[in-house]
Amino acid sequence: MAIIVALGGFLFGYDIAMISGTTIHLQNEFGLNAFWLGFTVMIAVVGTILGTIIIGSIGDKYGRRQSMLGMSLVYSISALGSALAGSWELLLFARFITGICVGAISVLAPMYIAEISPSKIRGRLVILNQLNVVAAIFLAYFVNYFINRHVAVDPWRWMIGAELVPGLLFFGLLFRIPASPRWLMLKGRVDEARTVLNSLQVEKVQDEINDIQKAISLSEKIGNVKLFTRENRFPVIATILIAMFNQLSGINAIIYYAPRIFEQTGLGSDAALLQSIAIGGTNLIFTLIALTLIDRFGRRQLLMVGSVGMVFFLGMIARAFYLQEFGSSLVMFYLIGYIAFFAISQGAILWVFISEIFPNHVRSKGQALGSFVHWFLTGLLALLFPLVASMPAIGGGPIFTFFTIMMALQFFFAWKVIPETKGRSLEEIQEDLAARRISKALTAEK
């Protein structure tokens, strides 16, 4: 079930990487300057932000599975519409709709996986979503390179149109999974939840039901159905910060514009696309490694190690741009190192952490909050990166220096703020956070 739902991550990853191969063609096709090119890339992200805002209530009302079914179908239709767009305005509209679907699925998929997963392997199963993201990024770079080499007329249409295949596949496979047992419990459908838990081969089904019911009853007793409350202050702040640091590492700016970064170092367009494939392959390999590490070493430790590695390699990329030292594929080597450390830390941990840290009754809203922050900054970077990078007075050096500083701050955030959630059930995590709030309140009173 987790493997099927994780295909939602494939739609997300394919879309963000696919667009990188179309930017040069779109710029020539529609006569776009740096700002309007950034806007064209950003429009899907604007839709994604909207998708993360609206999907929380939809997912709570209709369920995670039904909501993903609807969004995957619309995603497929909008992908076809983007490929066939006869004008820039129609392309923008179709890409905006695609973004709404991507944003919604990016919230629902990891949340559903977390809600069906045993605590001992929850990290690994949620990472399947991220694994599909990076597998899609790798495949999108490869498909873009192949199309660019072999399609002479409007290759960008084929690049975008290829999204129709994973979209329809995801839509069809979703019919093979049940509703989330925790969502069923929230709706009072206990017998259906028991059936799903039995199908998941949960060892002590009644104990699981009792734990979920206890958490739901506590939430109802407190009367806390809003996300932004005192009780949820810590998970809200932690989610905002971890989502911010994810994008302030520069990852999606690099994924969106990898070919253009390589072109700035003197490579031709074909060679730049080929180098991008290596970036995508590295991301995939080290996400696979993270899959074996996250439930062994935990979220916090991996985030700290990854921060140190990213600080070093981002600093070296900044140095290369300052000194204009692009020989011997230096930037390529540094980018691969950066991607490797990102994949085993932030790339693997972001959606796992967000899917774990919120109580059952506000999990969809918390997941939506994390996705909103993530996609808002993604859109901002997508808009600004080509504009700022093309300014002679700024360029790559200061940009990558900024990313380096952000990752240094992330190290201290992981060290001092992030709690370890490995090996705990979702309900146990909430008990730990409640005990933490009580402890702080007692300390404050003293």
N, C-alpha and C positions, 0 to 999 in steps of 0.2 A: 504493500500500500504506500509506503514511504517513497519507494522508487518511482511509482506512478505520479504521485503528487509533486515530487521533486522535479519532474519535467516542467513544472511551472517556472522553475529557476532557469531552465533552458531558454524559454521565451524571453525572459528578462536579459540573460547574458547575450543571446544572439542579437537582440535589437541594439544594445549599446555598442557592440563591436562592429556589427554590420555597417552602421552608419559611417564609421571611419573610412571605409573604402569608397563611399559615395561622395565625400566632401568635395574633392577636386572636380568630379563630373558635375555635381550640382552647381558649383561655383561657375563653371563654364556654361552650363545649360541655361541658367537663369540670370547670368551676369551679376552675381552677388559679390559685394565687397566683404571685408573681414567681419564687420558687424552683422550683416544680414546672413552670412554663412553661419555664424554662431547662433543667430536667432533660429535658423532652420533646424540646426541640430537641437537647440534648446526646446523647441515647441513640443516635441514628444515628452520631454521631461516635465514641462508645464502640465501636460495631461496626466503624467504619472503622479505628480503632486496632488492633483485633484482626485485621482483614483485612490490615493492613500487616505484622503480626507473622507470620502463618501463610503468607502467599503466597510468601515467598522460597524456602522449600524446595519448595513445590508447583510454582512456576514453574521451578525447576531440574530437578525430576523429570519433569514432564509437558510442559514447554515453555511458552513465553509464549502462543502462539496457543491451545492447548488449554485452558489455564487461563482465558484471557479468555472463551472460548466458554462454559465452565461458569458463570463468574461473571455473565456478561450474562444468561443464562437465569434464574438464581436472582434476579437483580436485578428482572427483569420480573415474576416471580411475586410477589415481596415488595412491589413497588409496588402491584400489584392488591390484595394482602392489606391493605395500609395503607389504601387507599381504601375498602375494604369493612368495615373493623374495626368491630365492634359495641360495643367497650368501650375504655377508655383503655389497659388492660393489653395487649389484642391489638394496638392501635396501636403501643405501645412495642415489642412483640416483632417486629412486621413491619418497623418502622423500624430496629431493631437489625440485622436480617438485611440490609436494604438497605445499611446502613452497612458491613457486612463486605464486600459486593460492591464498593462504591465505593472502599473502601480498597485492595482487591486490584487493581482495575483502574487506580487512580491510580499504583500501582507498576509494573504490567506494560506499560501503553501507552507511556509515554515511554522505557522501557528497550528495548522492541522497536523503536521508531522509531530510537533511537540505534544499535542494532545492525545496522540495514539501510542506514544513511545514509552517503553519501560525506562526507568530512571538510569539504569546502568549503561544503557547504550543510546540514550536520548541525544547526546552530543553528536555521535557518529551519524545517527539517522537524520538529524536536522542539517548536518553538513552535506548530506546528499543533495540538498537544494543548492548549496553553494558549489558543490562539485559539478552539477549540471550547468550552473552559471558559467564557470570557467571552461567547461567542455564546449559550451556553445560559443564562447569567445574565441577559443582556438579554432573551432570549425568555421566560424564566420570569417576569420582572417584568411583561412585556407580557401573557402568558397569565393571570397572577394578576389583573392589573387588569381584563382583559376578563371573566374569570369572576366577579370580585367585583361587577362592574356588571350582569351579566346572569343570574346564577344566584342565586336567592333562598334556596333550601333547601340547607344543607350545602355551600357552595361549596368548603370545604377538601377535601372528598372528590374533587371534580373536579380541583383543583389537584394533589393527590398522584397521582391516577389517570392524569394526563397523562404521567407518567414511563414508562408502559407502551409508548408509541409509540417513543421513542428507544431503549429497551431492546431491543425486538424487532428494530428496524432494525439495531442494532449486532450483535446475535446472528446475523442472517442474512448480513450483509456479511462477517463474519469467515471464512466458508467460502471466500471468494475470495482469501485470502492464504496464503502458505506459512509454514513454521516459520522461526524466526530462524536465519540461517546460522551465527552465532557459537554459538548453543545446539547446533546440529547438530554443530559441530566439537567442542564440549565433550563430546558423547556419542560421538565417534569416527565420525560419519556423514559422512565427507569428501565422498563422491560426491554425496550429497544437498545438502550445503552448496555444492558447486561448481555444481550445477544452479540453486539459488536465486540465487547471485551472478551467474550468466549471465543469469537472468531480470531481474535488477536492472540489467543492462547495465554492469556493472563493467568498466572498461577493461583492467585487468591482473588477471584472476581468480586466476591462480596466485600472483602476488606477494601478493595479499590473503590467500590461503590460507596462504602461508608466514608472513606476519606474524602471523596469528591463531595458527597452530600454534606459532610461536616463543614467543608470550606464554603460551600454555597450557603448553608444555614448561617454561618458566622457573618458572611457578607450581607445577608438579608437582615440580620440582627443589627449590624452596624448601620445599615441603611446607606452604605457607600456605593452608589452606582455611578458616580462621576469619577473621571480620571484625575482631574486637577484638585485633589484634596490633600489635607495634611497627612493622611495615612499613606497616600501614594507618592509623597514628595520625593523619597529617595529613588524609587524605580524610575520616576519621571525624569529627574535630574540626570541619573546615570545613563538612561536611554538617550537623552538629548546629547550628552557629552560623547558617548561612544559612537553615535551616528555622525556627529560633527567631525570627530577625529578620523573616522573612516574616509570621509571625503576630503578633509584637509590634508590627508596624506598625498593627495594628487592622483589617486588611482584612476578615477574615471576620466580626468583630463588626459591622462596618458593613454587609456584605452580608446577614447574617442579620437585622439589626434596622434596616435603612435606613428602612422605613416608620415605625417607632417613634421613631427619631431625628427625623424630620421632624415627627411629631406633637408632640414635645416643643417644637418651635419654633412651635407654634400652628396647624399645618395639620390639616385633616380627613383621614379615612382614605383617601378616594378621591384627594385631592390628594397625599397622602403616597405612595401607590402610583404615581401618575403621575410624581412627582419621582424615584422609584426607577428608573423606566424610563430617565430621562436619565442616571442613574449607570451603569446597565448599558450604554447606548449609548456613553458616553464610554470605558468599559472596553474595549469592542469596537474602537472606532476606533483607540485608542492601542496596542492589542495588534497591530493590523494594521500600524501604523507601526513597532513593535518588530520585526516580521517582516522589515522591510527594513533594519533597523539592526544587528541582533545579530551577523551575520557580517561586517559592515563595520567597526563600531567595537569589537566585542568585548564580553565579559560584564562585565569589571571596570569599564570606563569607563561603561557604561550604569548599573551599580549605583551608582556614585559620583554621577552626575548625578541619578539618581532620588532618592537619599538627601537631597540638598540641597533638591530641590523638595518632598519630603514633609515635611521639617522645617518649611519655611515654611508650607505650607498646614495641616498639623496644628496648628501653633502658632496660626494665625489662627482655627481652629475652637475651640481651647481658649479663646482670648481672647473669642470671641463668647459662649461659655457663661458665662464668668466675669462678663462685663459685661451679659449678657442682651440682646445686640444682634442680633436676628433679623430685622430689617426689610430690605426690598429684596432678599430671597432671598440674604443674605450667606452663610449656612451652605451653601446649595445651591452657590454659586459656589466656596467653599473646598473642598467635598467633590469637586466635579468636577476641580478642580486637583490635589487629592491623588490621585484615582483615575488621572488622566492620567500623573502621574509614577510611580505604582506600576506601571501597566501596561507602561511602557517599560523598567522596571528589574526589580524583584523578581518581578512577575507573569510576565515573559518569561523570566527567567534561572534561577529556582529549579530547575525540573525539568530544564532543559538542563544546568546545572552538575552536578547530582547524577548524571545519566545518563552523564556524561563522566569523572568524577573517580576512579571505582573500577576496579580490574583486572577482566578478564573473569570470573574464577572467583568473585569475590565481588560482582559488580555487582548481582545481584538482592537480595543481603543489604544492600548499601549503599543501594540504592533504597528498600528496605523501612525501613531506619533513618531516612532522610530523611522518608519519608511518616509514620512513627510519630511523630517529633518534631512534624512539621507538624500532624498530626491530634490529638495529645494536647493541644497548646496551643489548637487550634481548639475542642475540647470544653470545655476549661477556660474559655475566653473566652465560649463560648456559654452556659455555666452561670452565669458571674459577671456578664456585662455587664448583663442586665436587672435583676439584683438590686442591683448597685452603682449603676447609673445612676438607679435609683428612690430611692436614699437621699438625703434632703435635704442631709445634711452632706457628701456627695461630689458626685454629679451628673456632668455632662458635662465640666466644666472640668478637674478633676484627671485624669480618664480620658484625655482627649486630650493633656494635658501629658505623661503617661507615655508615650504612643505617640510623641510628638515626641522625647523624650529617647532612646528606643530607636532611632529613625532617625538621630539624630546619632551614636550608637555604631556603627550599621551603616556609616556613611560611613568611619570609621576602619578598620573590619573589611575593607571592600572595598579601601581604599587600601593597607593594610599586609599583608594576609593572602592575599586571593584571587589565585590565579595566572590568567593569561590562557590560555584553551584554544581560542580560535578558530583555524580553519585547520589543526588537528593531528588526525591519526587517533587513535582510542582507544588504540592501541598506542604511538604517539609520546608521548601525554600520560603514560602510565605510565613510559616511559623518562625523561622529564623529571623526574617525581616521584622516581624511583629515584636519578637523578643528584643531585637536591636533598638526599635523605637521606644519600647518601655524603658530599656536601660538608659538611653539618652535622656528621656524625660525625667527619670529619677535623679540622674546626674545633674540636670539643669535645676531641679528643685533644691538639691543640696547646695 
